[in-house]
Amino acid sequence: MGFDSAAGGFFLKTLPSPPPSTIASASATLPVLPSPRAQPLKLGSTKESNFVEYVDRKLLEVSGRYENRHKIDSQADAKPNITSNGYKSFSELAIDLENLIDVIWVSGTPSLQTPYLLNVALATSSYMPSFDFAPHRTFQLLHKLDVCFSSLLHGQNVETDEVLPGFDGGRGRLTTTEKVRIRGLVERTRVAVVLVAGKNGSLDDVTRVTGTEGDEDLVTDTDTMEGLEGGADHGRWEMEIARVYERTIVDLGIFLDASSNNSYG
Protein backbone atom coordinates (compact mmCIF):
# COMPACT_ATOMS: atom_id res chain seq x y z
CA MET A 1 0.00 0.00 0.00
CA GLY A 2 1.34 3.45 -0.94
CA PHE A 3 0.30 6.78 -2.33
CA ASP A 4 -0.57 8.04 -5.79
CA SER A 5 0.31 11.53 -7.00
CA ALA A 6 -1.88 11.37 -10.10
CA ALA A 7 -3.87 14.51 -10.89
CA GLY A 8 -2.22 16.29 -7.98
CA GLY A 9 -3.77 13.91 -5.48
CA PHE A 10 -2.18 11.90 -2.75
CA PHE A 11 -4.14 8.85 -1.69
CA LEU A 12 -3.46 5.31 -0.57
CA LYS A 13 -2.67 2.97 -3.43
CA THR A 14 0.39 0.82 -4.16
CA LEU A 15 4.06 1.41 -3.44
CA PRO A 16 5.96 2.97 -6.36
CA SER A 17 8.29 0.48 -8.03
CA PRO A 18 11.91 1.35 -8.64
CA PRO A 19 12.98 1.33 -12.30
CA PRO A 20 14.67 -1.71 -13.83
CA SER A 21 18.25 -2.26 -12.77
CA THR A 22 21.00 -4.79 -13.29
CA ILE A 23 23.84 -6.21 -11.26
CA ALA A 24 26.51 -5.78 -13.92
CA SER A 25 28.29 -3.31 -11.64
CA ALA A 26 27.63 -1.65 -8.32
CA SER A 27 26.91 1.68 -9.99
CA ALA A 28 24.58 0.07 -12.53
CA THR A 29 22.24 -1.12 -9.76
CA LEU A 30 21.61 2.39 -8.51
CA PRO A 31 18.00 3.42 -9.13
CA VAL A 32 16.53 6.74 -10.20
CA LEU A 33 14.13 8.51 -7.86
CA PRO A 34 10.43 8.37 -8.76
CA SER A 35 8.71 11.52 -10.03
CA PRO A 36 7.22 13.59 -7.19
CA ARG A 37 3.72 15.04 -7.22
CA ALA A 38 3.40 18.43 -8.88
CA GLN A 39 2.61 20.40 -5.73
CA PRO A 40 3.52 19.87 -2.06
CA LEU A 41 0.88 18.46 0.25
CA LYS A 42 -1.23 21.18 1.82
CA LEU A 43 -0.44 21.76 5.47
CA GLY A 44 -3.14 20.27 7.70
CA SER A 45 -4.90 18.51 4.82
CA THR A 46 -6.30 14.98 4.93
CA LYS A 47 -3.72 13.93 2.34
CA GLU A 48 -0.90 15.17 4.53
CA SER A 49 -2.37 13.35 7.54
CA ASN A 50 -2.66 10.13 5.55
CA PHE A 51 0.92 10.46 4.41
CA VAL A 52 2.28 11.08 7.91
CA GLU A 53 0.26 8.20 9.35
CA TYR A 54 1.47 5.83 6.64
CA VAL A 55 5.17 6.70 6.89
CA ASP A 56 5.14 6.64 10.70
CA ARG A 57 3.54 3.20 10.62
CA LYS A 58 6.07 1.88 8.12
CA LEU A 59 8.99 3.21 10.18
CA LEU A 60 7.58 1.43 13.23
CA GLU A 61 7.20 -1.79 11.25
CA VAL A 62 10.81 -1.59 10.09
CA SER A 63 11.94 -0.97 13.66
CA GLY A 64 9.86 -3.91 14.92
CA ARG A 65 11.21 -6.28 12.29
CA TYR A 66 14.74 -5.14 13.10
CA GLU A 67 14.23 -5.83 16.80
CA ASN A 68 12.98 -9.32 15.89
CA ARG A 69 15.83 -9.99 13.44
CA HIS A 70 16.96 -13.60 13.10
CA LYS A 71 14.06 -14.77 15.27
CA ILE A 72 13.31 -18.42 14.59
CA ASP A 73 10.02 -19.33 12.94
CA SER A 74 8.54 -20.96 16.03
CA GLN A 75 9.04 -17.78 18.04
CA ALA A 76 7.58 -15.64 15.25
CA ASP A 77 4.52 -17.90 14.98
CA ALA A 78 3.78 -17.37 18.66
CA LYS A 79 2.95 -13.71 17.95
CA PRO A 80 1.48 -13.54 14.45
CA ASN A 81 1.87 -9.91 13.40
CA ILE A 82 3.84 -8.08 10.74
CA THR A 83 6.70 -7.04 13.04
CA SER A 84 7.20 -10.59 14.35
CA ASN A 85 8.58 -11.51 10.93
CA GLY A 86 12.09 -10.31 11.71
CA TYR A 87 14.73 -9.44 9.12
CA LYS A 88 17.15 -12.22 8.23
CA SER A 89 19.52 -9.97 6.28
CA PHE A 90 20.27 -6.33 5.62
CA SER A 91 19.13 -6.88 2.05
CA GLU A 92 15.56 -7.45 3.28
CA LEU A 93 15.70 -4.33 5.45
CA ALA A 94 17.18 -2.23 2.65
CA ILE A 95 14.35 -3.16 0.29
CA ASP A 96 11.78 -1.87 2.80
CA LEU A 97 13.74 1.35 3.34
CA GLU A 98 14.11 1.93 -0.40
CA ASN A 99 10.37 1.54 -0.90
CA LEU A 100 9.77 4.00 1.93
CA ILE A 101 12.18 6.51 0.38
CA ASP A 102 10.16 6.33 -2.84
CA VAL A 103 6.94 7.12 -0.98
CA ILE A 104 8.59 10.01 0.88
CA TRP A 105 10.00 11.40 -2.35
CA VAL A 106 6.68 11.17 -4.20
CA SER A 107 5.13 13.45 -1.55
CA GLY A 108 6.95 16.42 -3.10
CA THR A 109 6.83 18.19 0.26
CA PRO A 110 10.24 19.41 1.53
CA SER A 111 8.99 19.99 5.08
CA LEU A 112 8.14 16.27 5.26
CA GLN A 113 10.82 14.85 2.98
CA THR A 114 13.78 16.21 4.94
CA PRO A 115 12.87 14.94 8.45
CA TYR A 116 11.63 11.57 7.21
CA LEU A 117 14.69 11.01 5.01
CA LEU A 118 16.84 11.86 8.02
CA ASN A 119 14.95 9.15 9.94
CA VAL A 120 15.60 6.64 7.15
CA ALA A 121 19.28 7.60 7.01
CA LEU A 122 19.56 7.18 10.78
CA ALA A 123 17.88 3.77 10.63
CA THR A 124 20.29 2.73 7.86
CA SER A 125 23.44 3.63 9.79
CA SER A 126 22.07 2.24 13.08
CA TYR A 127 20.80 -1.12 11.78
CA MET A 128 23.57 -1.90 9.28
CA PRO A 129 26.19 -3.12 11.83
CA SER A 130 23.84 -5.85 13.07
CA PHE A 131 23.99 -7.76 9.77
CA ASP A 132 26.59 -9.25 7.46
CA PHE A 133 27.80 -7.01 4.68
CA ALA A 134 25.32 -6.90 1.77
CA PRO A 135 27.22 -4.65 -0.67
CA HIS A 136 24.81 -4.43 -3.60
CA ARG A 137 21.75 -3.47 -1.55
CA THR A 138 23.79 -1.32 0.82
CA PHE A 139 25.34 0.83 -1.89
CA GLN A 140 22.05 1.02 -3.81
CA LEU A 141 20.20 2.30 -0.73
CA LEU A 142 22.94 4.77 0.17
CA HIS A 143 23.13 6.08 -3.39
CA LYS A 144 19.41 6.76 -3.36
CA LEU A 145 19.73 8.67 -0.08
CA ASP A 146 22.71 10.56 -1.50
CA VAL A 147 20.68 11.70 -4.52
CA CYS A 148 17.78 12.68 -2.22
CA PHE A 149 19.88 14.85 0.10
CA SER A 150 21.90 16.40 -2.72
CA SER A 151 18.68 17.24 -4.58
CA LEU A 152 17.13 18.81 -1.49
CA LEU A 153 20.26 20.88 -0.94
CA HIS A 154 20.06 22.20 -4.52
CA GLY A 155 16.27 22.45 -4.73
CA GLN A 156 16.31 20.40 -7.93
CA ASN A 157 16.75 16.76 -8.89
CA VAL A 158 20.50 16.47 -9.44
CA GLU A 159 19.99 13.70 -12.01
CA THR A 160 17.33 15.43 -14.12
CA ASP A 161 17.86 19.13 -13.22
CA GLU A 162 14.11 19.49 -12.62
CA VAL A 163 13.13 22.00 -9.93
CA LEU A 164 11.60 20.17 -6.99
CA PRO A 165 8.03 20.90 -5.80
CA GLY A 166 8.02 23.47 -3.01
CA PHE A 167 11.34 25.04 -4.00
CA ASP A 168 10.10 27.64 -6.47
CA GLY A 169 10.83 31.22 -5.51
CA GLY A 170 13.54 30.22 -3.06
CA ARG A 171 11.18 28.33 -0.78
CA GLY A 172 11.85 24.95 0.79
CA ARG A 173 15.57 25.45 1.32
CA LEU A 174 17.17 23.37 4.05
CA THR A 175 18.07 25.15 7.26
CA THR A 176 21.62 25.22 8.61
CA THR A 177 20.49 22.92 11.42
CA GLU A 178 19.20 20.36 8.90
CA LYS A 179 22.44 20.57 6.93
CA VAL A 180 24.48 19.95 10.08
CA ARG A 181 22.27 16.95 10.95
CA ILE A 182 22.76 15.53 7.47
CA ARG A 183 26.53 15.98 7.73
CA GLY A 184 26.58 14.14 11.07
CA LEU A 185 24.62 11.21 9.61
CA VAL A 186 26.81 11.13 6.51
CA GLU A 187 29.97 10.87 8.61
CA ARG A 188 28.41 8.25 10.90
CA THR A 189 27.24 6.17 7.95
CA ARG A 190 30.60 6.22 6.17
CA VAL A 191 32.26 4.90 9.34
CA ALA A 192 29.55 2.22 9.71
CA VAL A 193 30.04 0.99 6.13
CA VAL A 194 33.79 0.64 6.64
CA LEU A 195 33.30 -1.31 9.88
CA VAL A 196 30.63 -3.62 8.45
CA ALA A 197 32.57 -4.29 5.26
CA GLY A 198 35.65 -5.10 7.27
CA LYS A 199 33.99 -7.59 9.62
CA ASN A 200 35.06 -11.20 9.36
CA GLY A 201 32.36 -13.60 8.32
CA SER A 202 30.11 -14.39 5.42
CA LEU A 203 29.20 -11.88 2.76
CA ASP A 204 25.42 -11.87 2.89
CA ASP A 205 24.22 -10.51 -0.41
CA VAL A 206 21.74 -13.04 -1.75
CA THR A 207 19.52 -10.60 -3.65
CA ARG A 208 20.17 -10.16 -7.35
CA VAL A 209 18.25 -7.17 -8.66
CA THR A 210 16.87 -8.04 -12.07
CA GLY A 211 13.79 -5.90 -12.52
CA THR A 212 11.16 -3.83 -10.77
CA GLU A 213 10.31 -4.20 -7.11
CA GLY A 214 8.89 -7.62 -6.41
CA ASP A 215 10.87 -9.29 -9.21
CA GLU A 216 14.05 -9.90 -7.21
CA ASP A 217 15.87 -13.07 -8.19
CA LEU A 218 16.92 -14.70 -4.93
CA VAL A 219 20.08 -16.76 -4.86
CA THR A 220 20.13 -19.52 -2.26
CA ASP A 221 23.88 -19.64 -1.73
CA THR A 222 25.97 -16.86 -0.21
CA ASP A 223 29.43 -15.70 -1.14
CA THR A 224 32.00 -15.95 1.61
CA MET A 225 34.69 -13.36 2.02
CA GLU A 226 36.90 -12.43 4.94
CA GLY A 227 35.76 -8.82 5.20
CA LEU A 228 37.54 -7.07 2.36
CA GLU A 229 40.70 -9.14 2.74
CA GLY A 230 41.19 -10.40 -0.79
CA GLY A 231 38.55 -11.67 -3.18
CA ALA A 232 37.77 -10.55 -6.71
CA ASP A 233 35.54 -7.71 -5.48
CA HIS A 234 38.13 -6.26 -3.08
CA GLY A 235 38.96 -3.19 -5.19
CA ARG A 236 35.39 -2.79 -6.37
CA TRP A 237 33.93 -2.53 -2.87
CA GLU A 238 36.69 -0.22 -1.70
CA MET A 239 35.81 2.16 -4.52
CA GLU A 240 32.11 2.00 -3.67
CA ILE A 241 32.83 2.67 0.02
CA ALA A 242 34.79 5.77 -0.96
CA ARG A 243 31.76 6.98 -2.97
CA VAL A 244 29.24 6.71 -0.11
CA TYR A 245 27.34 10.04 0.06
CA GLU A 246 29.87 11.58 -2.36
CA ARG A 247 27.41 14.12 -3.80
CA THR A 248 26.12 15.18 -0.40
CA ILE A 249 29.62 15.59 1.06
CA VAL A 250 30.65 17.97 -1.73
CA ASP A 251 27.38 19.92 -1.55
CA LEU A 252 27.46 20.26 2.23
CA GLY A 253 30.98 21.65 2.01
CA ILE A 254 29.80 24.30 -0.43
CA PHE A 255 26.54 25.25 1.29
CA LEU A 256 27.84 25.20 4.87
CA ASP A 257 30.89 27.23 3.89
CA ALA A 258 28.59 29.75 2.19
CA SER A 259 26.41 29.95 5.31
CA SER A 260 29.48 30.49 7.48
CA ASN A 261 30.80 33.22 5.22
CA ASN A 262 27.43 34.98 5.20
CA SER A 263 27.29 34.84 9.00
CA TYR A 264 30.60 36.62 9.30
CA GLY A 265 29.79 39.19 6.75
URHU-V650264 format. One line per field, one symbol per residue. phi: phi as a letter, one per 30 degrees, with the letter a starting at -180 (. if undefined). burial: 1 if it has 9 or more other C-alpha atoms within 8 Angstrom, else 0. Layout:
phi: ???
burial: ???
//
This chain:
phi: .bbccehidabdacddcddebbceaddddddcddddddbdddeidddddddddddedddddddddddceiddedddddbdbddddddcadedddddddddeeddddeibedcdddddddddddddddeddbddcedddddddddddddddddddiaddccidddeicdiididddddddddddddddddddddddddcddkdccbdccdbadejcdcdcdccdcadhcdijdceddddddddcehddddddddddddddddddcj
burial: 0111100011110011010011100101111011011011100000111110011001001101110110100001000000111110111111111111111111111101110111011101101110111111111111111111111110111100001111110001110001101110110111011111111011111111111100010000010011110000010010011001111110110011101000000
//
